[in-house]
Amino acid sequence: MSAPTGFTWRERGDGTVVITHRGRPAATLRGARAATFLAEIDSGDPQLVMARWTGAYKFGNERTARNHPRNQRR
């Protein structure tokens, strides 16, 4: 499984945090959620934290599942 990449984040003046993935907005956090995110981003791997917060991480089995005979169109 490869590590997530392509995430960036920016904190606005009003305390809102905007997370982007490859230049596209992925999540906007405000208030307590933004504060929790900022605390977590300092203590862990930033790419992994942003992937988890946006729900845009993959488990590595998507291609395997897509190619499984049960999931093929008949």
Summary of the structure (lengths in Angstrom):
residues: 74
radius of gyration: 15.8
end to end distance: 30.3
largest distance: 53.9
contacts: 164
relative contact order: 0.20
helix: 41%
strand: 22%
